[in-house]
Amino acid sequence: MKELSTSAFVSPFYRQFLGFWVLLLVFTTVFMEYPQHVLLAEFIYRNPILPWVLPLIFLSFSTLVLSFQKELLRRSSYTIFHHLGLWPKAEFRSHIFQVWISTHAFLMVYLAFLSIYGIKAQAFLTVSILWLVIFFSFVLHLNQIKKTLSKPIKEKLFSRPFKRLTLPPFSWLMVQLKEKRPLLLLSTKGLSLILLSGFFTSYATGRYDIRWLLFAGLIAAYFHLPILMERMKMEGTSMNWFKSLPSHPWRKSRDHILGLGLILAPEILMIFWRGIEVLSAFEVVYLAIYMLSLVLGLLGLLKWIRLKSFDQRILIPAFFIVFITIIFYFHPLYISIVSFCLFVFMMRHAYEQ
């Protein structure tokens, strides 16, 4: 039931506002470093007004989530969830709490971070009121959802016609993730950007050389394995019929490069934004190329594993081979060339997507 609730209530919310969440992740990780978050927290609790704005921000966000979920429950396709109102109160509260915490998690984690500095600033009153408001918003959410479940669903006589836009093939993976796996996309981007931000911050201390950032790029590339596997799954299901249509290797390579470049846009932006301060222009460019080529190489390796029916655990020694080449000063451009060649090699079949 937990997985069904996540796919029915949590995923549609993140999918609906995916652009906002991606921009928020980029802004809070690419354009802000950890010391800047600390300065922001200290600034908020030095100001006499701003601490009182935080509860209003949370209430506004919670109201948005509540209205979105009430709208979902009014749909005829959500009639199956109206039996939730018949559950025992403890089970009903537990179920709604799981959905509520999943949609409010990001904001609550950041408010908890701000509250730590509020306690250090001895702003006990404002911090207490903030968390009382958070508790009140959950109680309100629980009550409103129960009221919505007690009301009959309105009949929908007709739906507004709409025009489908033709999307270029390189955007299909992004659309697939947005429609079906928004949480996977957001979690991958969040972990990857936080990782790169931490590595750039430590590199700026001067205690590491360029290999430190190359290692960060390798880990960030492997963070994208679930997305690449989702791409492979998409090729075997919704894109399966394309295998009967021969396609030129150049066209397939172009679509894959543009599609994965679109997925990696936040990481590449971070490399340029943070890297230009501590690296030369040439190093910034080849670091971005290095990360994109690693992800392309992983896609080629996954295709090769599927073609030869090998175990996916071969990805583990592949990680350590690249790691060893980094340790022994093997130039990243050579690693990029090998990864890109593996990718192109797997694109040579006209009937392989």
Buried (B, 14 or more C-beta within 10 A) or exposed (E): EEEEBBEBBBBBBBBBBBEEBBEBBBEBBBEBBEEEBEEBBBEBBEEEEBBEEBBEEBBEBBBEBBEBBBEBBBEEEBEEBBEBBEBEEEEBBEBBEBBBEBBBEBBBEBBEBBBEBBEEBEBEEBBEBBBEBBEBBBEBBBEBBBEBBEEEBEEEEEEEEEEEEEEEBBBBBBEBBBEBBBBBBBBBBBBBBBBBBBBBEBBEEEEBEBBBBBBBBBBBBBBBBBBBBBBBBBBEEEBEEBBEEEBEBEEBBBBBBBBBBEBBBBBBBBBBBBBEEBBEEEBBBBBBBBBBBBBBBBBBBBBBBBEEEEEEEEBEEBBEEBBEBBEEEBEBEEBBBBBBEBBBEBBEBEEBB
